[in-house]
Amino acid sequence: MTGRLNIAIVGAGIGGLSAALALSARGLNVTVFEGAESPREAGAGLSIPPNALTLLRRTSLREAIERITTRSQGLTLRTSQGLPVSRPGASTALSYQIHRVELLDMLLGAVKGPVRFGHRCIAVGEMQSGARLTFANGAVCDADVVIGADGIHSVVQRQIGLAAQPTSEGVVAYRGLVLAEKFALGPELRGLNMWMGDGRSFICFPVSQGRLINIVAFVPSTRDMEETWFAPGDVCALAGEYGGWDAPVRDLVAALDHTFRWGIYDRPPLPYWSRGHVTLLGDAAHPMVPHFGQGAGQAIEDGFALAVLLEHAGRGEIPARLKAYQDLRLERTSRVQAASRLAGRFYRSAGGDPAEQAQRMRGWMSAAEWIFPYDAERAALALLSSGDKAPPGAASEVDIPARDQP
């Protein structure tokens, strides 16, 4: 192998920037291309689950993460009337809540290679020993590896012959942010809190070191909705969906100045992610409904696993390494997709058949047990050391080399 691999990432979201961070830390040349003219300054809160925290804590971001996140343990469940819902053996795994914009800013500041905004990808072409990206502004980029991290409407996904078929869940999600000082219980609100009702659920948690409360409300809908986070919603209509619910839910909705809505669509696992020198990552590879809070976590896992597999790869090995990455990640992310689907059904099943609800809770809790204690880097290293498909459990015996650690 002569020279370091040149990696082009399409998409400067959480998945794309996390992958750039992980790949750069392992000595690869990385350029990120983003269609938007500048970083988005709008967003909402999200959780960074333990399986993703494990990876980010190994980088130079360890101290920054501690400064801009809010810690919590587990999820508190209540009925629509505020009665507690017990979860025997519920996980107490630590997760961090963070404002999406703050996370993106942190990742953007840590990426060592160039991030080129205003580059909307319109074509991906295979070359003899790499791939070529073409952009709407006329720019062209040749790379050893192209990673499509361009979300649910991925251009790269279509360019390698794939088409995800969305199916509506019959649910629309509203999101918004409330200043904690406007909410009487704001200073006391800690961790993840969810209220469940028949066909509806409502979740809130603090972000921005407790200054803001993030709200996500899921309500039934028979209308087709845009799959975008930026479609304006109607606060009055949202309030009408939660009339008679527990007082904190009604108070939080009343404190909203505005809200955004997006339709929730499910997609089956893709048959493959990689073709030649091109692969997919994050929502472009495995879009999932948001009920398990694992969208960002799985995208981060993708990037760190891929970095391990490409670190010492020769150019002639790239197609095989990308296929190994696909095989390593596809089974796990397919299971997380299924768990996310199951979680949503459980959250919206309050008031239904108690036996069915209990069965869904057991399935949801069982899924959480295997999702969290997982290390994507160790799994990738185990795969390399075995020379074959290695089960996730084998990864625990592999040491991870130190890099970028403060």
N, C-alpha and C positions, 0 to 999 in steps of 0.2 A: 504494500500500500504506500502510495506517495502522496503526501499532503493530507490535511484533515478533510473530512467530508463536509460538503456545503449543503445545509438544510434550509429549505424554504417552507415557512409555515403560513398558510392562508387563514387569517382570522386572529385578531388581537383580543379575544375574550379570555376568560379565566383559563380554559383549556389550552389555548394557543400560547399565552404568556407563561403559564406554568411549564409547558413543554419546552419553551425557549430557555427558561431558567435551568431546567434539568439538563438539557442537551449542552448548553454552554458550560455548565459546571463539569461536564465530562469531556471538555476539550473540542467540541464540534463547532463549526462556523454556522451561525444561525441568523437568518433574516426573516422578520415577520412582516407580512403584508396585510393591511386592513382596508376594507372598502370605504369606511366612514372617513370623512375629511379630518376629524379630530376625535380624541377620546370622548365618549359619552359622559355627560355630567348628570345624568339621571339614572336612577336605579332603585333598588330596594335591598332588604336584608336577606341574608342567607346564612346557613350553618356550614361550618367546616367540620365534618365528622372526624372521629378518631383515626380512621384509616388514611385520611388525607393529611391530618395534622402530623402523623408519624413521619411523613415525607417532607413536609415544609419545614419541620423543626430541624432537619439535617442541613438546611441551607443557611445562607447569610441572613435570611429573613426572620430567624428565630426571635430576636428581640423586638423587631418591628411588629410581629404578629401579637406579641404580648401587649404591646402598647395600644393597639387599635381594635382589639377584640373584647368581647364580653364572654366570660366563661359560664357554662351551665352544666349540670349533670342531669341527664335523663329528660323525660317529657312528663308534664303533669296533665292528666286527662280529667275532664269534667263533662257531665251531661249538659244539655242546653240550659238546664235550670241551676247549674253550678254544683251539682252533687259529684263528689269524687268518684272516679272509676279506678278501681284497684287493678294493679298489674302484678300478680305474684312473680317474684324473681325478676322484676323489671331491671333493665340495664342501668348502671350508674356511670357509664363511660362518659368521659369528659369530651364536650364539644365546644367549639367557639362560635359565637354569633358575630357577624360582621356586616357592615354596609358594603354592598357590591362595589360601589364607586371607590371606597377606601381600599378594598382588596385589589381592584384593578390598578389603582394608582401605585400601590405598594409593589405589585408585580412589574409594572411598567418601569418603575425606577430601578428595579433590580436586574432587569434583562440587560445583558452586556452587548449584544448585537444590535443592529439597526432595526427600528420598527417604522415602517413606511406607511403612513396614512394616505388616504386618497387613491389607493390602488385596489380597484374592484376587479377581482378575477373573473375572466369571461371564458377562458379555455385552459385546459391542461393537456399537453401532448407528450407522448412517450418518445424518447430519443434512444439512440443505441446504448448509451451508458448513463442515463439520467432521465430527467423530465423537464419540460419547458412550460412556464407559466406565461400567459398573455393577459394583459390588463386593459380595462376600458380606456385608460389614458394613453394607450399606445406603448407602454413599457413592456419589456419582455425580460424574463429571468430564467436562466438555466441553473438547475440544481441537481445534485446527486440524489436527493430525496425530497419529495414534496409531501407535506402533511396537511390534509384538509381538516382544519379546526374551525370551519365556517358555519357551524350551527345546523339547525333543523332544516333550513332551506339551502343546504350545501350545494354549491356549484361543483366542487371537487367530487362529491359523491356521484352526481349525475355524469361527470366526465369519465368516471371509471365504470360506467354501465349499470349503476344502481338507481333505484327509485323507491324510497320508503312510502308506503301507503298508509296515510293517517286515518284513524277511526275516532270519531268524536266520543268522548266519555259522557256527553250530555251534561257537562259541567262547565261553568264559567268561573274563573278566579278573579277576585278583586284584590288589589294590593294597594298599600298606602303607608305613609309614615306620619306618626303623631309625636309632637313634642311632649316629652315625659312630663314637663311642668304643667301641661294642659290637662293631664289625666290625674285624678285624685290619688289613684293607687300607683302612679308611675314610679315613685321612689321605692316602693315595696315590691315591684314586679321583678322577678328573677327567673331566668331560664326560659325554657320553652313551655308554653301554656296552650292547651287546646280544649275547645268546647265542641261536643259532638251532638248533632241532632239528626232527625230523620231526613236524610238526603242532603244535609248541610254539615259543614264543619268550619271552625274559625280558629285560627292560630295567631299568637302574638309572642314577640320576644324583643328584648332591648338590644339596640345596636349603638354604635358611636359612643362607647363607654357609658351607656345608659341615658344619653341625652335624647335619643329617639326611640320610639317603640314601633317596630315593624309589624304590619298587619297583613295577613293573607286570609281571605274569606272565599270558601268554595260553595257555590249555590247551583241548583239544577237549572238547566236551560235547554230549550228545544231549538234555539236559534244557532245557526252557524256563526262562529266568532273568529276574529282574526287571531292568528298565532303570533302575537306581538305583545311586548310588555308596555307598549306606549299608546295603546288605544284608550282614549279618555272614558272613564266610567261615570255613573250617576250616583252621587252620595245618597241622595234621597231614596233612589231605588234600592240601594244596598241596605239602607236602614230598614226599609220595608220587609226585607228578607229575614230580619232578625228581631222583629217585634215579638215581645214576650220572652226573649231569651234572658239569661243571667245579666244582671246590671252592668258588670264590667264590659261585656260585649257591646251592649247598647251605648255605653258611655264612650268607648273607643271609636265606634263608628261616628257618633255625634261630634267627636273632636277632629275628624278628618276635614281638611280644607278641600282636598280633591282626591280622586282615586283613579287608578288605571285598571283595565280589565283585559283578560286574554282567554281565549278558548283552550280547553284542555283536550288534547288529542293523543291517542296512544298509537304506537307503531310496533309491529313485530320485529324481532331481531333480523338484521341483514344477513344474507347468506355468506358474505365475505366483506372485508374492509380494504384489502390490499390488492393492487395490480401492478406488477413490475416495480417501479421506483416510487409509486404513489400509494399513500395509505390515509386512513381517516382516524379521527380522534374526537372524543367528547360527543356532543350532541350530533355531530355529523355521522358518527359511527353507531351510536346507541342512544338515540333520544328516548327519554323516559318521562312518565308523568311525575309530578313533583312531590308526591305524597310521602316519600321516604327521605327527602332531603339529601339525595345522593347524586344529583346531577353534577354538581361541581366536584364532589369527592371522586367520582369515577373518572371524570376528565383529568383530574390531577394524577390519579393512579396511572392512567394511560401514558401521560407524558413522561413520568419517571421510569416506568417499565420500558418504554421505547428507548429512552436515553441509555439504559443499561445495555440493551440489545444492539445498539448502533455504535457504542463507544469504541470498540476495537474492530469493527467490521471493515473489511476491504470492499472496494467498490463492486467487485464481482459477487460479493456475498449479500448485497443489499436486498434483492428480491426474496431470498430465503429468510433473511432476518425479519423482513416486514411480514412475511407469512407466519413466522414464529410468533411475532407480536400479536398478530390477529388471532392465532390459535390460543395463545395464552390468555388473552383478554376477552374474547368473544363469549366463552362459556360463562365467565363470572358476570360480565355486564348483562348478559341475557337473564341470569338469575336475579340480578338486582332490578332489572326492568319488571320481572314478574312480581318481585316483592313489593315494588312501588305500586303496582296495580292492586295488589292484595290489600296494602295499607289503606289506599283510598276507599276501597269497598268497605273496609272495617270502620273507618272514620265516619262514613255516611250511613252506617247501618243501625245507629242508635234508634230505638223505638221499634225495631224489627223483631224477628224471632230470636229470643235469648240464646237458644242453642246454636243457631247459625252465627250469631254475633260472637259467642264464646269461641267457636271453631275458628273464625277469622282472626280473633285476637291471638290464639295459639299459633296460627300460621305466621302472623305478623311478628310475634315475639321470637319464634324460631328462626325467622329470616334474619333478625337483628343479630342473633348470636353468631352467625357465620360471616356476616358482612364486616363487622368491626375488627375482629382480631386478624387482620390481614396486612401484609407488607408487600406492596407491588414490586419494589426493588428486589427484595429477597426472592420473590417468586421468579423474577426474570433471571436473576443470577443462578438460581437452582436449575432453571431450564437450560442455560448455557453450560453449566457444569455437568449436567446429565447427558447433553447431546440429544435429548429427546423431550417429549412432553412430560414435564414434571408436575406432580400434584402439588397444590398450594402448600400442603403440610410439610413437604420436603424443604421448603424455603427457609425454615427456621434454623437450619444447620449451617447456613451460608453467612459468612462475615461480609459486611458492607464496608468498602473502603471509605475513609474519611475524605471529605472535600467541602470546601466553602463553609465549614463549621466555625462559628465564632469562638 
